[in-house]
């Protein structure tokens, strides 16, 4: 079994216990072995922006400790070039294109997200965990 790349939005829902989505994401994460989950530096960047902006050191540390539990996927120039191609081809925002490029580059089995546009561009790699979990 290979890696599952986690989109930032899902981790924010889980870590911050989002009232509508947090528990569903936490259940989905609990349903897999923790060593299967992977993130990239883009995920860490996106998760840390709000705590740093707000000066919330407790939440910042919570994210840093939690994110350290996941497999960390490096992002080479090749990943950024592929991300640019995906962004141009599918009209994805830069972070979404980079998430997909990292997951594809590293041969992940899945990319968990809640973004249907990302799921469409991924041609089967991306799974909207929030709609999938409600079935």
SERO-4910 file (N, C-alpha, C, O; in steps of 0.05 Angstrom, whole numbers):
BEGIN
 pado doro    nc1    nc2    nc3   cac1   cac2   cac3    cc1    cc2    cc3    oc1    oc2    oc3
  Unk    A     17    -24      0      0      0      0     17     25      0     36     27     15
  Unk    A     11     43    -18     26     68    -21     16     91     -3      0     87     15
  Unk    A     26    114    -10     20    138      6     -6    151     -3    -14    149    -26
  Unk    A    -18    165     16    -41    182     12    -33    210     18    -26    217     40
  Unk    A    -34    227     -3    -27    255      1    -51    270     12    -74    266      3
  Unk    A    -47    287     32    -68    301     45    -68    331     37    -48    345     40
  Unk    A    -91    340     27    -94    368     20    -97    384     46   -107    374     66
  Unk    A    -87    408     45    -86    426     68   -113    429     82   -116    428    106
  Unk    A   -134    433     66   -161    439     77   -169    417     96   -181    423    117
  Unk    A   -164    392     90   -172    370    107   -158    371    134   -170    367    155
  Unk    A   -132    378    133   -117    380    159   -127    403    176   -128    401    200
  Unk    A   -133    425    163   -144    448    178   -170    440    191   -175    446    215
  Unk    A   -187    426    176   -213    417    188   -208    399    212   -221    402    233
  Unk    A   -189    380    209   -184    361    230   -170    374    254   -179    370    277
  Unk    A   -149    389    249   -134    400    271   -150    421    287   -148    423    311
  Unk    A   -166    437    272   -181    458    286   -210    450    292   -226    467    300
  Unk    A   -216    424    289   -242    413    296   -265    429    283   -283    439    297
  Unk    A   -263    433    257   -284    447    242   -311    436    250   -314    411    250
  Unk    A   -331    453    256   -357    443    265   -372    426    245   -387    408    253
  Unk    A   -369    430    219   -383    415    199   -367    391    188   -378    370    182
  Unk    A   -341    394    186   -325    374    172   -303    361    189   -293    339    182
  Unk    A   -296    372    212   -274    362    228   -276    333    236   -257    318    233
  Unk    A   -299    325    246   -303    298    255   -302    278    232   -290    256    235
  Unk    A   -314    285    209   -313    266    186   -284    262    176   -276    240    170
  Unk    A   -269    283    176   -241    281    167   -225    264    188   -210    247    180
  Unk    A   -230    269    213   -216    254    234   -222    224    232   -205    207    236
  Unk    A   -247    218    226   -255    189    223   -241    177    199   -231    155    200
  Unk    A   -240    192    177   -226    182    153   -197    177    158   -185    157    150
  Unk    A   -184    196    172   -156    193    179   -151    168    197   -132    154    194
  Unk    A   -169    165    216   -167    142    235   -171    115    221   -162     95    231
  Unk    A   -183    115    198   -188     91    183   -165     80    168   -166     58    156
  Unk    A   -142     94    168   -118     86    153    -95     86    172    -95    100    193
  Unk    A    -74     71    166    -50     71    181    -36     98    179    -34    109    157
  Unk    A    -28    110    201    -16    137    201      8    139    183     13    161    173
  Unk    A     23    118    179     47    120    163     42    121    133     60    122    116
  Unk    A     16    120    125      8    122     97      4    151     88      3    156     64
  Unk    A      2    169    107     -4    197    100     20    214     95     41    212    109
  Unk    A     19    230     73     41    246     65     32    275     60      9    280     53
  Unk    A     50    293     64     45    322     59     70    333     45     91    320     44
  Unk    A     67    357     35     90    371     23     95    397     39     79    404     56
  Unk    A    116    411     33    121    437     45     98    457     40     94    475     56
  Unk    A     84    454     18     61    472     13     39    468     34     27    488     43
  Unk    A     35    444     43     15    439     63     23    452     89      7    466    102
  Unk    A     48    449     97     58    462    121     55    492    119     47    505    138
  Unk    A     63    503     96     61    532     92     32    541     96     27    560    111
  Unk    A     13    528     83    -15    537     84    -26    534    113    -42    551    122
  Unk    A    -19    512    126    -29    508    153    -19    529    173    -33    536    192
  Unk    A      5    538    169     18    556    188     11    586    184     16    602    202
  Unk    A      0    593    161     -5    622    156    -23    634    177    -15    655    188
  Unk    A    -46    623    182    -65    635    201    -54    637    229    -56    658    242
  Unk    A    -42    615    240    -31    617    267     -9    638    269     -7    652    289
  Unk    A      8    640    249     29    660    249     18    688    247     27    706    260
  Unk    A     -2    692    229    -15    718    225    -28    727    251    -26    751    259
  Unk    A    -41    708    265    -56    715    289    -38    714    315    -48    721    336
  Unk    A    -13    706    312      4    705    335     -4    683    354      1    684    378
  Unk    A    -17    662    344    -27    640    360     -5    618    362     -5    599    346
  Unk    A     13    622    381     36    603    384     27    575    392     40    556    383
  Unk    A      6    573    407     -4    546    414    -13    531    390     -6    507    386
  Unk    A    -29    543    373    -39    530    348    -15    525    329    -14    504    316
  Unk    A      3    543    328     27    539    311     42    514    320     49    497    303
  Unk    A     47    512    345     61    488    356     45    463    351     57    442    345
  Unk    A     19    464    355      1    441    350      4    431    321      6    407    316
  Unk    A      4    450    303      7    443    274     35    431    270     38    410    257
  Unk    A     56    444    280     83    435    275     87    407    285     99    390    272
  Unk    A     77    401    309     79    374    320     63    354    305     72    332    300
  Unk    A     39    362    298     21    344    283     31    338    255     31    315    247
  Unk    A     39    358    241     49    355    214     74    338    213     80    325    193
  Unk    A     90    339    234    115    324    235    110    294    235    128    278    230
  Unk    A     85    286    241     78    257    242     74    245    214     74    221    211
  Unk    A     71    262    194     66    252    167     92    250    151    112    263    157
  Unk    A     91    233    131    114    231    112    117    258     98     97    269     88
  Unk    A    141    268     98    146    294     86    157    290     57    179    279     54
  Unk    A    143    298     37    151    295      9    166    320      0    155    342      1
  Unk    A    190    317    -10    205    340    -20    193    350    -46    180    335    -61
  Unk    A    198    375    -52    188    387    -77    211    398    -93    222    419    -86
  Unk    A    218    384   -114    240    393   -132    229    413   -152    205    418   -154
  Unk    A    248    424   -168    240    442   -189    222    428   -209    204    440   -221
  Unk    A    226    402   -213    209    386   -231    180    386   -221    162    387   -238
  Unk    A    176    384   -195    148    385   -185    136    412   -190    112    413   -198
  Unk    A    151    433   -187    140    460   -192    133    464   -222    113    476   -229
  Unk    A    150    453   -239    145    455   -268    119    439   -275    103    449   -290
  Unk    A    117    415   -264     93    399   -269     68    413   -257     47    413   -270
  Unk    A     71    426   -234     49    441   -222     41    464   -240     17    469   -243
  Unk    A     60    477   -252     53    499   -271     38    489   -295     19    501   -304
  Unk    A     46    465   -305     31    453   -327      3    446   -319    -16    451   -335
  Unk    A     -1    435   -296    -28    428   -286    -45    453   -282    -68    453   -289
  Unk    A    -33    473   -271    -47    498   -267    -57    510   -293    -79    520   -296
  Unk    A    -39    510   -313    -46    521   -339    -67    504   -353    -85    515   -365
  Unk    A    -64    478   -351    -82    460   -366   -110    459   -354   -130    459   -368
  Unk    A   -112    459   -327   -137    455   -314   -148    479   -299   -169    478   -287
  Unk    A   -133    502   -300   -142    526   -287   -142    524   -256   -157    537   -243
  Unk    A   -124    507   -246   -121    504   -217   -106    527   -205    -89    539   -217
  Unk    A   -113    534   -180    -97    554   -165    -70    541   -159    -67    517   -158
  Unk    A    -50    558   -155    -23    549   -151    -20    528   -129     -8    507   -135
  Unk    A    -31    532   -105    -27    511    -85    -40    484    -93    -28    463    -89
  Unk    A    -63    485   -105    -77    460   -114    -60    446   -135    -58    422   -134
  Unk    A    -50    461   -154    -33    449   -175     -8    437   -163      1    415   -172
  Unk    A      3    450   -143     27    439   -130     21    414   -114     37    395   -113
  Unk    A     -2    413   -100    -10    389    -86    -12    366   -105     -1    344   -100
  Unk    A    -26    370   -127    -30    348   -146     -3    340   -159      2    316   -162
  Unk    A     13    359   -165     39    353   -177     56    337   -158     70    318   -166
  Unk    A     56    344   -132     72    329   -112     62    301   -109     77    282   -108
  Unk    A     35    298   -108     24    271   -105     30    254   -129     37    230   -126
  Unk    A     28    265   -153     35    250   -177     64    243   -179     72    221   -185
  Unk    A     81    263   -174    110    259   -175    120    237   -157    138    222   -164
  Unk    A    109    236   -133    118    216   -113    102    190   -115    106    173    -98
  Unk    A     85    187   -134     71    162   -138     51    155   -117     47    131   -111
  Unk    A     38    175   -105     18    170    -84     -5    154    -96    -12    157   -119
  Unk    A    -17    137    -79    -41    122    -87    -65    139    -89    -84    133   -104
  Unk    A    -66    161    -73    -90    178    -72    -82    205    -62    -61    209    -50
  Unk    A    -99    224    -69    -97    252    -58   -124    258    -46   -144    261    -60
  Unk    A   -124    259    -20   -149    265     -6   -153    295     -5   -135    310      2
  Unk    A   -178    304    -11   -185    332    -13   -214    336     -7   -228    316     -2
  Unk    A   -224    360     -8   -252    365     -9   -258    383    -33   -280    394    -36
  Unk    A   -239    386    -51   -241    403    -74   -248    387    -99   -232    372   -109
  Unk    A   -273    391   -108   -282    376   -131   -267    383   -157   -263    366   -174
  Unk    A   -258    408   -160   -243    416   -183   -216    401   -184   -207    392   -205
  Unk    A   -204    399   -161   -179    384   -159   -184    354   -165   -168    342   -179
  Unk    A   -205    344   -155   -212    316   -160   -216    311   -190   -208    290   -200
  Unk    A   -229    329   -204   -233    326   -233   -206    327   -248   -202    312   -266
  Unk    A   -189    345   -241   -163    348   -254   -145    324   -249   -127    319   -266
  Unk    A   -149    310   -228   -131    288   -220   -136    262   -234   -121    243   -231
  Unk    A   -158    261   -249   -165    237   -264   -164    211   -247   -151    192   -254
  Unk    A   -178    212   -225   -180    189   -208   -162    187   -184   -167    172   -166
  Unk    A   -141    203   -184   -122    203   -161   -134    216   -137   -131    207   -114
  Unk    A   -148    238   -141   -159    254   -119   -187    243   -111   -203    236   -128
  Unk    A   -192    243    -85   -217    234    -74   -228    256    -56   -214    265    -38
  Unk    A   -252    264    -60   -265    283    -42   -274    267    -18   -295    254    -18
  Unk    A   -258    269      4   -263    253     28   -289    260     41   -302    243     53
  Unk    A   -298    285     39   -322    294     53   -347    282     39   -365    273     54
  Unk    A   -348    280     13   -371    268      0   -368    238      1   -388    224      3
  Unk    A   -344    227     -1   -340    199      0   -346    187     28   -357    166     30
  Unk    A   -340    203     49   -344    193     76   -374    193     84   -381    179    103
  Unk    A   -390    208     69   -418    209     76   -434    186     63   -458    183     69
  Unk    A   -422    171     45   -436    149     32   -440    126     50   -452    106     41
***
